Amino acid sequence: SASFGVLQTTLLLMTTEARVQGQALGMQELAIGIMPFSALAIGVIEHQIGVSRATQGNALLLVFTMLILAARVPELLRYSGNEPAKSQPHVAPTN
């Protein structure tokens, strides 16, 4: 889990412009922090309508969300990972 967290955050910081890295990390933490509540909600829904239908509904919600994201941020579709590293602000070492 720790290795995944480090790699996930490193990838996020490598692919995000320096000026919005704080916002990106905040969104990442929000997504991770809300997971227990969403799991509880999904469990309640599964209890009401069944696991199969709830899973299908979640899959459709994911596809719909990805389509909206692709429409609003088309740069994500063109990202290949081969772009040169974005310049980071230089911070002089303190003595």
Buried (B, 14 or more C-beta within 10 A) or exposed (E): EEEEEEEEBEEBBEBBEEEEBEEBBEEBEEEEEEEEEEEEEBEEBBEEEEEEEBEEBBEEEEEEEEEEEEEEEEEEEEEEEEEEEEEEEEEEEEE
